Amino acid sequence: MADLSIVSEFYNKLFRRRDVRMLVDYDGATPKKAELLRLIAEYLKVSEDRIAIVKVENLFGQHRLSVHCHVYDTVEDLKKYERKYVLRRQGVEVSGKAGQALGKVQA
């Protein structure tokens, strides 16, 4: 099983999300992103569809991961503010307007 601990947590009012950095200790093989998403959702007591895993780093020589994720207030906020490539990586359906609120200008 995996053991999670929060390193830092910050609420971003502008994007209506929590920026969470955590450490995940695990046994055996490195957990897949889908399993990480489930573990983080259980630990933070939120639904999986409101979480975007931004970065996962394996710490050298340890059975430990450093995880950076965004936990949005609503699914609509996630689709509106999160970057397209992060959404695609998680299998979230991306519309043409995703990521527009971050200041990207459409030509």
N, C-alpha and C positions, 0 to 999 in steps of 0.2 A: 504494500500500500504506500501511498504518498503522504507526506507531512507538509502542510503549507504554513507559511508564516509571512505576514505583511512587513515589508521593509519600510515603505512609505506610501502615504495615501493623501491625495489632494483633490478637493472638489473644485472643478473649473466651471464657474457660473456662466461664462460666455457660451461654452459648448454643452452645458447641462450634462456633465459627466464627471465621474471620479477617475482620476489617473492613479492606478494602483501598480506598485512594484512589489513583487513577492519572491520568496525563495521556496522552491519545491524540492524536498528530499524524497528520493524514490529508491526502491529496491529492484534489482533485475534490469530489464531493458528500459531504455528511455521511453517515457510515455508519449503516445501520439497526441497530436493537437486536439483531436476530438475528445480524447480522454482528459487532457488538461482542461479543456473548456468545461467539461462536466464537473471535474473536481473544483475548479474555481467557482462555478455557479453554486455548487453545494456549500462551499466554504463562505462565500459572501451572501448567500441566501437570496439570489436573484435568478431570473430565468436566463437560459443560455443565449437566447436571441438578442439580449441587450448587451452582450459582452463582445468586445473586439480584442483579440490577442494581437498585439502590435509586434512584440519581439520576444523570442525565446533563445536564451543562450545556455549552453552546457558549460558548467564551470570545470576547468581542466583538472583531471585527476580525482574528481569527486562524483558521487551519485547525487548531484544537485543541479537544479536549473534556476536561472534568473529569468523571471517572466515580467514583462511590462504589458499591461492591458488597460483598456478603457471600458468603464461600466457606465452606460448611458441611462438616463431617466426613462426614456421610451425607445421603442424600436424605430419610430419615425426619426428621432434625433440621431440614432446610429446611422441610418441610411442617408440622412441629410449632411452630417458633418464628417463622418469617417472617410478616409481616402479610399478610392476605388480599388486599388490593388489589395488593400487589407480585407475589404469585403469579399472580393473574388477569391482570395486565399482561403477564406472560411466557408465559401460556398453560398454566400448571401447573394441573392439576385440583385444585380446592379442596374439601375435605370440610367438614362442619359444625364440626369440632373444630380446624381450622387457626387459629392465633393465640391459642388458649385459654391456652397456657402463659405468655403475656405479661401475665397478670393481668386479662384481660377477664372480667367476671362475666356469666354467662348468666342472664337473667331468667326 
